[in-house]
């Protein structure tokens, strides 16, 4: 390790690190500064006979520290590069809503992982005159959540491809298949293992131009809005995956819609966002009030308003979870 020896005749370094320039023969000090400019040690008492050996010993330790920091920085860069690559992969498996967006009167999507990758995912498909839309909130966030979204999406695509008749594409049946496939893939049935990985989710099916939508929910509520009135629709309290199979089946429900009816799907990250001062969750009530305030706005304007409102609610507080919000105005 190359060491630069500094002379300080004007006592600038002494004053900066000791707070005084009254440094003379009576009280000699020296300083050990690493290559990054960080002060590592102040030698308050300098014995000219032994000081060189003392500094050399400390330099050996500092050299090892600098080398370890370099290795850590290199490893950190590699990890960030890998996660960034994973983010591109995750985005690539998410569908492009352009294939269905043109069939709705209005449509908007907000998808923001808390970290570089996240545990929320969305899905859509179109066959003949039918459109399906799904939103899923997998266990956790970051890398574990992202891996779960990859498993869930791959299973969902395979399930959908294997179903031949549109009548078999009921949202409840698709959720049952996802649940079974997740438990099988994650080994939840083996050796009595009670799995902690799974997802909440909701799937809608709409026949283009019709005045009704069929939906099924796995522990994920949806909100409908007609001008000043909003309603929360709850599915059954059963998630996807998570250990042993439930005896309660997913149910299909029908929503009657009128012109300008709006439908909203959202993950926990929206309503669970914590307030900066109180820590209180944003909650469904605030979300419903925001929807009414933006009843005359386009859905893109509404989504931007929600994003801004959540940011103000959170302020400098770290985000709790991934954010996903799908807004649809069918007719």
Phi and psi in degrees as GROMACS dihedral restraints (atoms count N, CA, C in turn):
[ dihedral_restraints ]
;  ai    aj    ak    al  type     phi  dphi    fc
    3     4     5     6     1   -77.2    20    10
    4     5     6     7     1   132.5    20    10
    6     7     8     9     1  -119.2    20    10
    7     8     9    10     1   127.5    20    10
    9    10    11    12     1   -92.2    20    10
   10    11    12    13     1   125.7    20    10
   12    13    14    15     1   -91.9    20    10
   13    14    15    16     1   127.5    20    10
   15    16    17    18     1  -107.3    20    10
   16    17    18    19     1   135.5    20    10
   18    19    20    21     1  -100.9    20    10
   19    20    21    22     1   144.4    20    10
   21    22    23    24     1  -134.4    20    10
   22    23    24    25     1    62.5    20    10
   24    25    26    27     1   -64.1    20    10
   25    26    27    28     1   -29.5    20    10
   27    28    29    30     1   -89.5    20    10
   28    29    30    31     1    -0.6    20    10
   30    31    32    33     1    63.5    20    10
   31    32    33    34     1    28.2    20    10
   33    34    35    36     1   -71.1    20    10
   34    35    36    37     1   -44.3    20    10
   36    37    38    39     1   -66.0    20    10
   37    38    39    40     1   -42.3    20    10
   39    40    41    42     1   -58.7    20    10
   40    41    42    43     1   -46.3    20    10
   42    43    44    45     1   -65.2    20    10
   43    44    45    46     1   -38.2    20    10
   45    46    47    48     1   -65.3    20    10
   46    47    48    49     1   -41.9    20    10
   48    49    50    51     1   -96.7    20    10
   49    50    51    52     1   -17.8    20    10
   51    52    53    54     1  -113.8    20    10
   52    53    54    55     1   -12.9    20    10
   54    55    56    57     1    83.7    20    10
   55    56    57    58     1     2.3    20    10
   57    58    59    60     1  -147.5    20    10
   58    59    60    61     1   151.9    20    10
   60    61    62    63     1  -106.6    20    10
   61    62    63    64     1    12.4    20    10
   63    64    65    66     1   -84.7    20    10
   64    65    66    67     1    66.3    20    10
   66    67    68    69     1  -113.9    20    10
   67    68    69    70     1   115.9    20    10
   69    70    71    72     1  -138.0    20    10
   70    71    72    73     1  -162.9    20    10
   72    73    74    75     1   -66.8    20    10
   73    74    75    76     1   -24.1    20    10
   75    76    77    78     1   -74.5    20    10
   76    77    78    79     1   -26.1    20    10
   78    79    80    81     1  -144.6    20    10
   79    80    81    82     1    82.5    20    10
   81    82    83    84     1   -88.7    20    10
   82    83    84    85     1   133.6    20    10
   84    85    86    87     1  -124.7    20    10
   85    86    87    88     1   156.6    20    10
   87    88    89    90     1  -141.6    20    10
   88    89    90    91     1   165.9    20    10
   90    91    92    93     1  -134.4    20    10
   91    92    93    94     1   146.0    20    10
   93    94    95    96     1  -112.2    20    10
   94    95    96    97     1   116.5    20    10
   96    97    98    99     1  -119.6    20    10
   97    98    99   100     1   129.4    20    10
   99   100   101   102     1   -77.4    20    10
  100   101   102   103     1   171.9    20    10
  102   103   104   105     1   -62.6    20    10
  103   104   105   106     1   -15.5    20    10
  105   106   107   108     1   -91.4    20    10
  106   107   108   109     1     3.4    20    10
  108   109   110   111     1    85.2    20    10
  109   110   111   112     1    10.6    20    10
  111   112   113   114     1   -92.4    20    10
  112   113   114   115     1   131.1    20    10
  114   115   116   117     1   -70.1    20    10
  115   116   117   118     1   120.6    20    10
  117   118   119   120     1  -100.6    20    10
  118   119   120   121     1   -30.8    20    10
  120   121   122   123     1  -159.4    20    10
  121   122   123   124     1   143.5    20    10
  123   124   125   126     1  -113.4    20    10
  124   125   126   127     1   125.0    20    10
  126   127   128   129     1   -95.1    20    10
  127   128   129   130     1   100.7    20    10
  129   130   131   132     1   -71.7    20    10
  130   131   132   133     1   -36.2    20    10
  132   133   134   135     1  -119.3    20    10
  133   134   135   136     1   120.7    20    10
  135   136   137   138     1  -110.8    20    10
  136   137   138   139     1   119.0    20    10
  138   139   140   141     1  -101.4    20    10
  139   140   141   142     1   112.4    20    10
  141   142   143   144     1   -60.2    20    10
  142   143   144   145     1   -22.6    20    10
  144   145   146   147     1   -79.1    20    10
  145   146   147   148     1   -31.8    20    10
  147   148   149   150     1  -116.8    20    10
  148   149   150   151     1    -6.4    20    10
  150   151   152   153     1   -64.3    20    10
  151   152   153   154     1   -38.3    20    10
  153   154   155   156     1   -60.3    20    10
  154   155   156   157     1   -44.0    20    10
  156   157   158   159     1   -64.7    20    10
  157   158   159   160     1   -38.7    20    10
  159   160   161   162     1   -62.4    20    10
  160   161   162   163     1   -44.2    20    10
  162   163   164   165     1   -65.0    20    10
  163   164   165   166     1   -41.9    20    10
  165   166   167   168     1   -60.6    20    10
  166   167   168   169     1   -40.8    20    10
  168   169   170   171     1   -62.1    20    10
  169   170   171   172     1   -43.4    20    10
  171   172   173   174     1   -68.2    20    10
  172   173   174   175     1   -33.6    20    10
  174   175   176   177     1   -65.8    20    10
  175   176   177   178     1   -35.0    20    10
  177   178   179   180     1   -61.1    20    10
  178   179   180   181     1   -44.7    20    10
  180   181   182   183     1   -65.8    20    10
  181   182   183   184     1   -38.6    20    10
  183   184   185   186     1   -67.2    20    10
  184   185   186   187     1   -38.2    20    10
  186   187   188   189     1   -59.8    20    10
  187   188   189   190     1   -44.6    20    10
  189   190   191   192     1   -63.8    20    10
  190   191   192   193     1   -39.8    20    10
  192   193   194   195     1   -62.9    20    10
  193   194   195   196     1   -45.2    20    10
  195   196   197   198     1   -63.3    20    10
  196   197   198   199     1   -40.8    20    10
  198   199   200   201     1   -62.8    20    10
  199   200   201   202     1   -42.2    20    10
  201   202   203   204     1   -66.0    20    10
  202   203   204   205     1   -38.8    20    10
  204   205   206   207     1   -63.4    20    10
  205   206   207   208     1   -39.0    20    10
  207   208   209   210     1   -63.0    20    10
  208   209   210   211     1   -42.7    20    10
  210   211   212   213     1   -64.2    20    10
  211   212   213   214     1   -41.4    20    10
  213   214   215   216     1   -63.4    20    10
  214   215   216   217     1   -42.4    20    10
  216   217   218   219     1   -63.5    20    10
  217   218   219   220     1   -40.5    20    10
  219   220   221   222     1   -64.4    20    10
  220   221   222   223     1   -44.5    20    10
  222   223   224   225     1   -63.4    20    10
  223   224   225   226     1   -41.4    20    10
  225   226   227   228     1   -62.3    20    10
  226   227   228   229     1   -40.2    20    10
  228   229   230   231     1   -64.0    20    10
  229   230   231   232     1   -40.1    20    10
  231   232   233   234     1   -66.1    20    10
  232   233   234   235     1   -40.5    20    10
  234   235   236   237     1   -64.5    20    10
  235   236   237   238     1   -45.6    20    10
  237   238   239   240     1   -62.6    20    10
  238   239   240   241     1   -38.4    20    10
  240   241   242   243     1   -64.1    20    10
  241   242   243   244     1   -39.7    20    10
  243   244   245   246     1   -66.5    20    10
  244   245   246   247     1   -42.6    20    10
  246   247   248   249     1   -66.9    20    10
  247   248   249   250     1   -37.6    20    10
  249   250   251   252     1   -63.2    20    10
  250   251   252   253     1   -39.0    20    10
  252   253   254   255     1   -64.8    20    10
  253   254   255   256     1   -39.8    20    10
  255   256   257   258     1   -63.7    20    10
  256   257   258   259     1   -35.8    20    10
  258   259   260   261     1   -62.7    20    10
  259   260   261   262     1   -42.3    20    10
  261   262   263   264     1   -64.2    20    10
  262   263   264   265     1   -37.7    20    10
  264   265   266   267     1   -66.2    20    10
  265   266   267   268     1   -44.5    20    10
  267   268   269   270     1   -61.2    20    10
  268   269   270   271     1   -43.9    20    10
  270   271   272   273     1   -64.2    20    10
  271   272   273   274     1   -33.0    20    10
  273   274   275   276     1   -68.0    20    10
  274   275   276   277     1   -30.5    20    10
  276   277   278   279     1   -83.5    20    10
  277   278   279   280     1   -15.4    20    10
  279   280   281   282     1   -76.5    20    10
  280   281   282   283     1   138.8    20    10
  282   283   284   285     1   -73.0    20    10
  283   284   285   286     1   158.6    20    10
  285   286   287   288     1   -91.8    20    10
  286   287   288   289     1   117.9    20    10
  288   289   290   291     1   -71.5    20    10
  289   290   291   292     1    -1.9    20    10
  291   292   293   294     1   -59.9    20    10
  292   293   294   295     1   -28.6    20    10
  294   295   296   297     1   -69.2    20    10
  295   296   297   298     1   -20.0    20    10
  297   298   299   300     1  -122.0    20    10
  298   299   300   301     1   -19.0    20    10
  300   301   302   303     1   -56.8    20    10
  301   302   303   304     1   -37.8    20    10
  303   304   305   306     1   -67.0    20    10
  304   305   306   307     1   -15.3    20    10
  306   307   308   309     1   -86.9    20    10
  307   308   309   310     1   -11.1    20    10
  309   310   311   312     1   -98.7    20    10
  310   311   312   313     1   153.6    20    10
  312   313   314   315     1   -64.9    20    10
  313   314   315   316     1   -39.6    20    10
  315   316   317   318     1  -154.1    20    10
  316   317   318   319     1   152.4    20    10
  318   319   320   321     1  -158.3    20    10
  319   320   321   322     1   145.2    20    10
  321   322   323   324     1  -153.7    20    10
  322   323   324   325     1   150.9    20    10
  324   325   326   327     1  -136.3    20    10
  325   326   327   328     1   134.2    20    10
  327   328   329   330     1  -122.5    20    10
  328   329   330   331     1   121.6    20    10
  330   331   332   333     1  -138.5    20    10
  331   332   333   334     1   109.0    20    10
  333   334   335   336     1  -136.1    20    10
  334   335   336   337     1   105.4    20    10
  336   337   338   339     1   -62.8    20    10
  337   338   339   340     1   147.3    20    10
  339   340   341   342     1   -65.7    20    10
  340   341   342   343     1   -39.3    20    10
  342   343   344   345     1  -108.1    20    10
  343   344   345   346     1  -165.5    20    10
  345   346   347   348     1   -62.9    20    10
  346   347   348   349     1   -39.4    20    10
  348   349   350   351     1  -117.7    20    10
  349   350   351   352     1   164.7    20    10
  351   352   353   354     1  -148.5    20    10
  352   353   354   355     1   176.8    20    10
  354   355   356   357     1  -102.2    20    10
  355   356   357   358     1     8.0    20    10
  357   358   359   360     1   -99.7    20    10
  358   359   360   361     1   146.7    20    10
  360   361   362   363     1  -149.9    20    10
  361   362   363   364     1   156.1    20    10
  363   364   365   366     1  -129.6    20    10
  364   365   366   367     1   163.7    20    10
  366   367   368   369     1  -152.9    20    10
  367   368   369   370     1   149.0    20    10
  369   370   371   372     1  -150.5    20    10
  370   371   372   373     1   157.6    20    10
  372   373   374   375     1  -155.5    20    10
  373   374   375   376     1   156.2    20    10
  375   376   377   378     1  -137.9    20    10
  376   377   378   379     1   126.7    20    10
  378   379   380   381     1  -130.8    20    10
  379   380   381   382     1   122.5    20    10
  381   382   383   384     1    53.1    20    10
  382   383   384   385     1  -116.1    20    10
  384   385   386   387     1  -104.9    20    10
  385   386   387   388     1    18.6    20    10
  387   388   389   390     1  -117.1    20    10
  388   389   390   391     1   142.4    20    10
  390   391   392   393     1  -124.5    20    10
  391   392   393   394     1   135.7    20    10
  393   394   395   396     1  -116.4    20    10
  394   395   396   397     1   139.0    20    10
  396   397   398   399     1  -134.4    20    10
  397   398   399   400     1   134.5    20    10
  399   400   401   402     1  -134.2    20    10
  400   401   402   403     1   149.2    20    10
  402   403   404   405     1  -132.4    20    10
  403   404   405   406     1   136.7    20    10
  405   406   407   408     1  -135.8    20    10
  406   407   408   409     1   138.8    20    10
  408   409   410   411     1  -118.8    20    10
  409   410   411   412     1   100.5    20    10
  411   412   413   414     1   -83.2    20    10
  412   413   414   415     1   161.8    20    10
  414   415   416   417     1   -55.9    20    10
  415   416   417   418     1   129.0    20    10
  417   418   419   420     1    74.8    20    10
  418   419   420   421     1  -165.8    20    10
  420   421   422   423     1  -147.6    20    10
  421   422   423   424     1  -172.8    20    10
  423   424   425   426     1    65.6    20    10
  424   425   426   427     1  -149.0    20    10
  426   427   428   429     1   -64.6    20    10
  427   428   429   430     1   -46.7    20    10
  429   430   431   432     1   -59.1    20    10
  430   431   432   433     1   -44.0    20    10
  432   433   434   435     1   -63.0    20    10
  433   434   435   436     1   -39.7    20    10
  435   436   437   438     1   -64.4    20    10
  436   437   438   439     1   -40.4    20    10
  438   439   440   441     1   -61.2    20    10
  439   440   441   442     1   -39.2    20    10
  441   442   443   444     1   -64.5    20    10
  442   443   444   445     1   -37.6    20    10
  444   445   446   447     1   -64.0    20    10
  445   446   447   448     1   -36.4    20    10
  447   448   449   450     1   -64.1    20    10
  448   449   450   451     1   -42.6    20    10
  450   451   452   453     1   -64.2    20    10
  451   452   453   454     1   -47.8    20    10
  453   454   455   456     1   -62.3    20    10
  454   455   456   457     1   -45.7    20    10
  456   457   458   459     1   -64.7    20    10
  457   458   459   460     1   -39.8    20    10
  459   460   461   462     1   -65.4    20    10
  460   461   462   463     1   -39.4    20    10
  462   463   464   465     1   -66.9    20    10
  463   464   465   466     1   -40.9    20    10
  465   466   467   468     1   -63.6    20    10
  466   467   468   469     1   -44.7    20    10
  468   469   470   471     1   -62.4    20    10
  469   470   471   472     1   -42.5    20    10
  471   472   473   474     1   -65.9    20    10
  472   473   474   475     1   -42.1    20    10
  474   475   476   477     1   -59.6    20    10
  475   476   477   478     1   -46.2    20    10
  477   478   479   480     1   -66.0    20    10
  478   479   480   481     1   -36.8    20    10
  480   481   482   483     1   -69.1    20    10
  481   482   483   484     1   -31.1    20    10
  483   484   485   486     1   -81.4    20    10
  484   485   486   487     1   -17.2    20    10
  486   487   488   489     1   -82.8    20    10
  487   488   489   490     1   127.7    20    10
  489   490   491   492     1   -91.9    20    10
  490   491   492   493     1   -40.4    20    10
  492   493   494   495     1  -100.9    20    10
  493   494   495   496     1   141.6    20    10
  495   496   497   498     1   -59.7    20    10
  496   497   498   499     1   -34.3    20    10
  498   499   500   501     1   -63.2    20    10
  499   500   501   502     1   -22.1    20    10
  501   502   503   504     1   -86.4    20    10
  502   503   504   505     1    -7.5    20    10
  504   505   506   507     1   -88.3    20    10
  505   506   507   508     1    30.6    20    10
  507   508   509   510     1   -65.4    20    10
  508   509   510   511     1   139.8    20    10
  510   511   512   513     1   -53.3    20    10
  511   512   513   514     1   -40.5    20    10
  513   514   515   516     1   -63.5    20    10
  514   515   516   517     1   -39.6    20    10
  516   517   518   519     1   -69.0    20    10
  517   518   519   520     1   -36.7    20    10
  519   520   521   522     1   -65.4    20    10
  520   521   522   523     1   -42.2    20    10
  522   523   524   525     1   -62.6    20    10
  523   524   525   526     1   -39.6    20    10
  525   526   527   528     1   -60.9    20    10
  526   527   528   529     1   -43.0    20    10
  528   529   530   531     1   -65.2    20    10
  529   530   531   532     1   -42.1    20    10
  531   532   533   534     1   -61.7    20    10
  532   533   534   535     1   -44.5    20    10
  534   535   536   537     1   -59.0    20    10
  535   536   537   538     1   -48.0    20    10
  537   538   539   540     1   -63.7    20    10
  538   539   540   541     1   -44.1    20    10
  540   541   542   543     1   -67.2    20    10
  541   542   543   544     1   -38.0    20    10
  543   544   545   546     1   -64.1    20    10
  544   545   546   547     1   -46.4    20    10
  546   547   548   549     1   -63.4    20    10
  547   548   549   550     1   -37.0    20    10
  549   550   551   552     1   -68.8    20    10
  550   551   552   553     1   -45.1    20    10
  552   553   554   555     1   -66.8    20    10
  553   554   555   556     1   -35.4    20    10
  555   556   557   558     1   -90.1    20    10
  556   557   558   559     1     1.3    20    10
  558   559   560   561     1    69.8    20    10
  559   560   561   562     1    29.5    20    10
  561   562   563   564     1   -71.2    20    10
  562   563   564   565     1   -18.1    20    10
  564   565   566   567     1   -92.9    20    10
  565   566   567   568     1    -6.9    20    10
  567   568   569   570     1   -84.8    20    10
  568   569   570   571     1   132.7    20    10
  570   571   572   573     1    55.0    20    10
  571   572   573   574     1    30.8    20    10
  573   574   575   576     1    67.1    20    10
  574   575   576   577     1    21.0    20    10
  576   577   578   579     1   -67.9    20    10
  577   578   579   580     1   126.2    20    10
  579   580   581   582     1   -94.9    20    10
  580   581   582   583     1    97.1    20    10
  582   583   584   585     1   -68.5    20    10
  583   584   585   586     1   146.8    20    10
  585   586   587   588     1  -107.6    20    10
  586   587   588   589     1     7.1    20    10
  588   589   590   591     1  -109.1    20    10
  589   590   591   592     1   138.9    20    10
  591   592   593   594     1   178.8    20    10
  592   593   594   595     1  -154.4    20    10
  594   595   596   597     1  -160.1    20    10
  595   596   597   598     1   155.0    20    10
  597   598   599   600     1  -102.5    20    10
  598   599   600   601     1   154.6    20    10
  600   601   602   603     1  -171.4    20    10
  601   602   603   604     1   172.9    20    10
  603   604   605   606     1  -151.3    20    10
  604   605   606   607     1   141.6    20    10
  606   607   608   609     1  -128.1    20    10
  607   608   609   610     1   133.1    20    10
  609   610   611   612     1  -110.2    20    10
  610   611   612   613     1   146.9    20    10
  612   613   614   615     1  -130.8    20    10
  613   614   615   616     1   127.3    20    10
  615   616   617   618     1  -129.0    20    10
  616   617   618   619     1   130.1    20    10
  618   619   620   621     1   -85.2    20    10
  619   620   621   622     1   119.3    20    10
  621   622   623   624     1   -52.3    20    10
  622   623   624   625     1   126.2    20    10
  624   625   626   627     1    88.8    20    10
  625   626   627   628     1   -10.1    20    10
  627   628   629   630     1   -80.1    20    10
  628   629   630   631     1   167.1    20    10
  630   631   632   633     1  -103.6    20    10
  631   632   633   634     1    26.3    20    10
  633   634   635   636     1  -149.6    20    10
  634   635   636   637     1   152.6    20    10
  636   637   638   639     1  -131.1    20    10
  637   638   639   640     1   136.2    20    10
  639   640   641   642     1   -99.0    20    10
  640   641   642   643     1   132.5    20    10
  642   643   644   645     1  -138.2    20    10
  643   644   645   646     1   155.7    20    10
  645   646   647   648     1  -138.8    20    10
  646   647   648   649     1   138.5    20    10
  648   649   650   651     1  -125.3    20    10
  649   650   651   652     1   136.9    20    10
  651   652   653   654     1  -109.1    20    10
  652   653   654   655     1    83.3    20    10
  654   655   656   657     1    61.8    20    10
  655   656   657   658     1    30.2    20    10
  657   658   659   660     1  -133.0    20    10
  658   659   660   661     1   108.3    20    10
  660   661   662   663     1   -71.5    20    10
  661   662   663   664     1   156.9    20    10
  663   664   665   666     1  -124.5    20    10
  664   665   666   667     1   160.5    20    10
  666   667   668   669     1  -120.9    20    10
  667   668   669   670     1   135.5    20    10
  669   670   671   672     1  -111.6    20    10
  670   671   672   673     1   149.8    20    10
  672   673   674   675     1  -137.0    20    10
  673   674   675   676     1   134.7    20    10
  675   676   677   678     1  -131.2    20    10
  676   677   678   679     1    98.3    20    10
  678   679   680   681     1    58.0    20    10
  679   680   681   682     1  -113.2    20    10
  681   682   683   684     1   -85.2    20    10
  682   683   684   685     1    -4.2    20    10
  684   685   686   687     1  -108.6    20    10
  685   686   687   688     1   130.0    20    10
  687   688   689   690     1  -122.0    20    10
  688   689   690   691     1   146.8    20    10
  690   691   692   693     1  -133.5    20    10
  691   692   693   694     1   138.6    20    10
  693   694   695   696     1  -100.0    20    10
  694   695   696   697     1   129.7    20    10
  696   697   698   699     1  -114.8    20    10
  697   698   699   700     1   119.0    20    10
  699   700   701   702     1   -98.8    20    10
  700   701   702   703     1   139.1    20    10
  702   703   704   705     1   -87.8    20    10
  703   704   705   706     1  -169.3    20    10
  705   706   707   708     1   -77.1    20    10
  706   707   708   709     1   154.5    20    10
  708   709   710   711     1   -83.4    20    10
  709   710   711   712     1    71.8    20    10
  711   712   713   714     1  -146.4    20    10
  712   713   714   715     1   130.6    20    10
  714   715   716   717     1   -99.4    20    10
  715   716   717   718     1  -179.0    20    10
  717   718   719   720     1  -100.3    20    10
  718   719   720   721     1   132.2    20    10
  720   721   722   723     1    82.6    20    10
  721   722   723   724     1  -136.8    20    10
  723   724   725   726     1    54.4    20    10
  724   725   726   727     1    65.7    20    10
  726   727   728   729     1    77.2    20    10
  727   728   729   730     1  -142.1    20    10
  729   730   731   732     1   -68.2    20    10
  730   731   732   733     1   152.3    20    10
  732   733   734   735     1   -66.6    20    10
  733   734   735   736     1   142.3    20    10
  735   736   737   738     1   -88.9    20    10
  736   737   738   739     1   146.3    20    10
  738   739   740   741     1   -80.5    20    10
  739   740   741   742     1   -13.5    20    10
  741   742   743   744     1   -87.5    20    10
  742   743   744   745     1   128.6    20    10
  744   745   746   747     1   -87.6    20    10
  745   746   747   748     1   150.8    20    10
  747   748   749   750     1   -68.1    20    10
  748   749   750   751     1   146.5    20    10
  750   751   752   753     1  -116.2    20    10
  751   752   753   754     1   146.4    20    10
  753   754   755   756     1   -94.4    20    10
  754   755   756   757     1   134.2    20    10
  756   757   758   759     1  -125.9    20    10
  757   758   759   760     1   150.5    20    10
  759   760   761   762     1  -110.5    20    10
  760   761   762   763     1   130.0    20    10
  762   763   764   765     1  -105.7    20    10
  763   764   765   766     1   120.9    20    10
  765   766   767   768     1   -83.5    20    10
  766   767   768   769     1   126.9    20    10
  768   769   770   771     1  -119.9    20    10
  769   770   771   772     1   149.7    20    10
  771   772   773   774     1  -114.7    20    10
  772   773   774   775     1   178.3    20    10
  774   775   776   777     1   -61.3    20    10
  775   776   777   778     1   132.3    20    10
  777   778   779   780     1    77.3    20    10
  778   779   780   781     1     7.4    20    10
  780   781   782   783     1   -66.8    20    10
  781   782   783   784     1   135.7    20    10
  783   784   785   786     1  -114.4    20    10
  784   785   786   787     1   145.5    20    10
  786   787   788   789     1  -128.1    20    10
  787   788   789   790     1   135.7    20    10
  789   790   791   792     1  -129.1    20    10
  790   791   792   793     1   127.7    20    10
  792   793   794   795     1  -111.3    20    10
  793   794   795   796     1   140.7    20    10
  795   796   797   798     1  -155.2    20    10
  796   797   798   799     1   148.5    20    10
  798   799   800   801     1   -88.6    20    10
  799   800   801   802     1   171.1    20    10
  801   802   803   804     1   -57.9    20    10
  802   803   804   805     1   -30.0    20    10
  804   805   806   807     1   -59.0    20    10
  805   806   807   808     1   -24.0    20    10
  807   808   809   810     1   -73.0    20    10
  808   809   810   811     1   -53.9    20    10
  810   811   812   813     1   -83.3    20    10
  811   812   813   814     1   -16.1    20    10
  813   814   815   816     1   -94.1    20    10
  814   815   816   817     1     0.9    20    10
  816   817   818   819     1   -58.5    20    10
  817   818   819   820     1   130.0    20    10
  819   820   821   822     1   -88.0    20    10
  820   821   822   823     1   139.8    20    10
  822   823   824   825     1   -72.0    20    10
  823   824   825   826     1   144.9    20    10
  825   826   827   828     1   -60.1    20    10
  826   827   828   829     1   -44.2    20    10
  828   829   830   831     1   -90.8    20    10
  829   830   831   832     1   -47.1    20    10
  831   832   833   834     1   -92.5    20    10
  832   833   834   835     1   -21.3    20    10
  834   835   836   837     1    78.3    20    10
  835   836   837   838     1    -2.0    20    10
  837   838   839   840     1   -64.6    20    10
  838   839   840   841     1   141.7    20    10
  840   841   842   843     1   -68.5    20    10
  841   842   843   844     1   150.4    20    10
  843   844   845   846     1   -59.6    20    10
  844   845   846   847     1   -47.1    20    10
  846   847   848   849     1    82.4    20    10
  847   848   849   850     1   158.6    20    10
  849   850   851   852     1   -69.0    20    10
  850   851   852   853     1   -30.8    20    10
  852   853   854   855     1   -62.9    20    10
  853   854   855   856     1   -46.1    20    10
  855   856   857   858     1   -62.9    20    10
  856   857   858   859     1   -38.4    20    10
  858   859   860   861     1   -63.5    20    10
  859   860   861   862     1   -45.2    20    10
  861   862   863   864     1   -63.3    20    10
  862   863   864   865     1   -39.9    20    10
  864   865   866   867     1   -62.4    20    10
  865   866   867   868     1   -39.7    20    10
  867   868   869   870     1   -64.8    20    10
  868   869   870   871     1   -39.8    20    10
  870   871   872   873     1   -60.5    20    10
  871   872   873   874     1   -42.1    20    10
  873   874   875   876     1   -67.4    20    10
  874   875   876   877     1   -40.2    20    10
  876   877   878   879     1   -60.1    20    10
  877   878   879   880     1   -30.4    20    10
  879   880   881   882     1  -105.9    20    10
  880   881   882   883     1    27.6    20    10
  882   883   884   885     1   -61.9    20    10
  883   884   885   886     1   -27.1    20    10
  885   886   887   888     1   -99.2    20    10
  886   887   888   889     1    -1.4    20    10
  888   889   890   891     1   -83.9    20    10
  889   890   891   892     1   159.5    20    10
  891   892   893   894     1   -69.8    20    10
  892   893   894   895     1   163.2    20    10
  894   895   896   897     1   -69.1    20    10
  895   896   897   898     1   -30.8    20    10
  897   898   899   900     1   -65.5    20    10
  898   899   900   901     1   -40.8    20    10
  900   901   902   903     1   -65.2    20    10
  901   902   903   904     1   -38.7    20    10
  903   904   905   906     1   -61.9    20    10
  904   905   906   907     1   -45.7    20    10
  906   907   908   909     1   -61.8    20    10
  907   908   909   910     1   -41.8    20    10
  909   910   911   912     1   -64.3    20    10
  910   911   912   913     1   -38.3    20    10
  912   913   914   915     1   -64.0    20    10
  913   914   915   916     1   -39.6    20    10
  915   916   917   918     1   -64.3    20    10
  916   917   918   919     1   -45.4    20    10
  918   919   920   921     1   -59.7    20    10
  919   920   921   922     1   -43.4    20    10
  921   922   923   924     1   -66.3    20    10
  922   923   924   925     1   -42.5    20    10
  924   925   926   927     1   -63.3    20    10
  925   926   927   928     1   -41.9    20    10
  927   928   929   930     1   -66.3    20    10
  928   929   930   931     1   -38.0    20    10
  930   931   932   933     1   -64.6    20    10
  931   932   933   934     1   -40.8    20    10
  933   934   935   936     1   -68.6    20    10
  934   935   936   937     1   -37.4    20    10
  936   937   938   939     1   -64.0    20    10
  937   938   939   940     1   -42.6    20    10
  939   940   941   942     1   -80.3    20    10
  940   941   942   943     1   -40.2    20    10
  942   943   944   945     1    53.6    20    10
  943   944   945   946     1  -119.4    20    10
  945   946   947   948     1   -87.6    20    10
  946   947   948   949     1    -1.6    20    10
  948   949   950   951     1   -70.8    20    10
  949   950   951   952     1   136.6    20    10
  951   952   953   954     1   -60.7    20    10
  952   953   954   955     1   144.8    20    10
  954   955   956   957     1   -66.5    20    10
  955   956   957   958     1   141.6    20    10
  957   958   959   960     1   -83.1    20    10
  958   959   960   961     1   -37.1    20    10
  960   961   962   963     1  -152.0    20    10
  961   962   963   964     1   175.3    20    10
  963   964   965   966     1   -69.7    20    10
  964   965   966   967     1   152.3    20    10
  966   967   968   969     1  -115.0    20    10
  967   968   969   970     1   127.1    20    10
  969   970   971   972     1  -139.9    20    10
  970   971   972   973     1   134.6    20    10
  972   973   974   975     1  -150.4    20    10
  973   974   975   976     1   120.1    20    10
  975   976   977   978     1  -116.0    20    10
  976   977   978   979     1   125.8    20    10
  978   979   980   981     1  -118.5    20    10
  979   980   981   982     1   129.1    20    10
  981   982   983   984     1  -132.0    20    10
  982   983   984   985     1   134.6    20    10
  984   985   986   987     1  -123.2    20    10
  985   986   987   988     1    98.3    20    10
  987   988   989   990     1   -66.0    20    10
  988   989   990   991     1   -48.6    20    10
